[in-house]
Amino acid sequence: MIEVLALAGAVTKVASSVSAAVKAGRDIQSLMPQVGKLAKLEADINLAETGKHKNPFSRLTKGLTSSEEEGFAIAQAKMAHKQAQDELRSACLLYGPPGMWDMVVHEQAAARTRQKKALEEAAKRRDKIFYILTCVFASILGIGGSIGMIYLANWLGDGNL
């Protein structure tokens, strides 16, 4: 599950470490895992924006959760990501070798796609488990209720089965 309130801080932390490494002249290959983390955080932000990051119980209790606080946290994370991307672009263009920014953009797109697929698959699995548990619980409740009604009718009737 995505912790929406921590996304902005995570984006700022990862982006500042990547920008500092680019300014220090580190090789692009050593920075790709960090760039991938930044893209994963972007996918998390996009998933949180659609609301798919919530578990089924919190989706059912939509009015009981603080959606305004979550909305502000998502907006803050989006603004932090945009600012981080701008800083990273300028650092890559000013301090990095030619073509560095293009490599960063390509890696981010690939990482974002991988993370989005993984998060959507996890949400599908979670929803499927919730659906199966709901069906099992409803079946047990229905069978138990039917048996209870039979015994109640028997008890209220003549007492013979």
C-alpha positions in Angstrom: 0.0 0.0 0.0 1.2 3.5 -0.8 1.8 5.9 2.0 0.5 9.0 0.4 1.7 11.5 3.0 5.3 10.4 2.6 5.5 10.6 -1.2 6.6 14.3 -1.4 9.4 13.8 1.1 10.6 10.7 -0.7 10.6 12.5 -4.1 12.5 15.4 -2.7 15.1 13.1 -1.1 15.7 11.0 -4.1 15.8 13.9 -6.5 18.3 15.9 -4.4 20.6 12.9 -4.2 20.5 12.4 -7.9 21.1 16.1 -8.7 24.0 16.2 -6.2 25.6 13.1 -7.8 25.2 14.6 -11.3 26.8 17.9 -10.2 29.6 15.9 -8.6 30.3 14.2 -12.0 29.2 10.6 -11.2 28.7 8.2 -14.1 25.1 7.9 -15.5 25.2 4.1 -15.1 25.6 4.4 -11.4 22.7 6.8 -11.1 20.1 4.7 -13.0 18.8 2.9 -9.9 18.1 6.3 -8.2 16.5 7.6 -11.4 14.3 4.4 -11.4 13.3 5.1 -7.8 12.2 8.6 -8.9 10.1 7.1 -11.7 8.6 4.5 -9.3 7.6 7.4 -7.0 5.9 9.1 -9.9 3.9 5.9 -10.7 3.0 5.8 -7.0 1.7 9.3 -7.2 -0.3 8.6 -10.3 -1.8 5.5 -8.7 -2.7 7.4 -5.5 -4.3 10.1 -7.6 -6.7 7.5 -9.2 -7.5 6.0 -5.8 -6.4 2.5 -6.6 -3.8 2.5 -3.8 -6.5 2.0 -1.2 -7.6 -1.4 0.1 -11.2 -2.4 -0.4 -12.2 -1.6 3.2 -11.0 2.0 2.9 -12.8 2.3 -0.4 -16.0 1.2 1.3 -15.6 3.7 4.1 -14.8 6.6 1.7 -16.6 9.2 3.8 -14.8 8.2 7.0 -11.3 8.9 5.7 -9.8 12.3 5.3 -9.8 12.6 1.5 -8.9 16.3 1.7 -5.7 15.6 3.5 -4.9 12.8 1.1 -5.7 15.1 -1.8 -3.4 17.8 -0.5 -0.7 15.3 0.0 -1.0 14.0 -3.5 -0.9 17.6 -4.9 2.2 18.3 -2.7 3.9 15.2 -4.1 3.0 16.1 -7.7 4.5 19.6 -7.2 7.6 18.2 -5.5 8.0 15.7 -8.4 7.6 18.5 -11.0 10.2 20.6 -9.2 12.5 17.6 -8.8 12.3 16.9 -12.5 13.1 20.5 -13.4 16.1 20.5 -11.1 17.3 17.1 -12.5 16.9 18.3 -16.1 18.9 21.4 -15.5 21.6 19.5 -13.6 21.8 16.9 -16.4 22.0 19.5 -19.1 24.5 21.7 -17.3 26.8 19.2 -15.6 26.2 15.8 -17.3 27.7 14.5 -20.5 25.8 14.9 -23.8 22.7 12.7 -24.0 22.5 12.2 -20.3 19.0 13.8 -20.0 17.7 11.6 -22.8 19.0 8.5 -21.0 17.3 9.6 -17.8 14.0 10.2 -19.5 14.2 6.8 -21.2 15.0 5.0 -18.0 12.2 6.9 -16.1 9.6 5.9 -18.7 10.7 2.2 -18.5 10.7 2.2 -14.7 7.4 4.0 -14.5 5.8 1.4 -16.8 7.2 -1.5 -14.7 6.0 0.1 -11.4 2.6 0.9 -12.8 2.1 -2.7 -13.9 3.3 -4.1 -10.6 1.1 -1.8 -8.6 -2.0 -2.6 -10.7 -1.3 -6.3 -10.4 -1.0 -6.0 -6.7 -4.3 -4.1 -6.5 -6.0 -6.7 -8.7 -4.8 -9.5 -6.4 -5.9 -7.7 -3.3 -9.3 -7.0 -4.8 -9.7 -10.6 -5.9 -8.8 -11.9 -2.5 -11.3 -9.5 -0.9 -14.0 -10.7 -3.4 -13.3 -14.3 -2.7 -13.5 -13.7 1.1 -16.7 -11.8 0.7 -18.3 -14.6 -1.3 -17.2 -17.3 1.2 -18.5 -15.2 4.1 -21.8 -14.6 2.3 -22.1 -18.3 1.5 -21.5 -19.3 5.1 -23.9 -16.7 6.3 -26.6 -17.8 3.8 -26.2 -21.5 4.6 -26.2 -20.8 8.4 -29.2 -18.6 8.0 -31.1 -21.3 6.0 -30.3 -24.0 8.6 -31.3 -21.6 11.4 -34.6 -20.9 9.6 -35.3 -24.6 9.2 -34.6 -25.3 12.9 -36.7 -22.2 13.9 -39.6 -23.4 11.8 -39.3 -26.9 13.3 -39.2 -25.5 16.8 -42.2 -23.3 16.2 -44.1 -26.1 14.4 -44.7 -29.5 15.7 -41.1 -30.3 16.6 -40.7 -33.2 14.2 -38.2 -33.1 11.4 
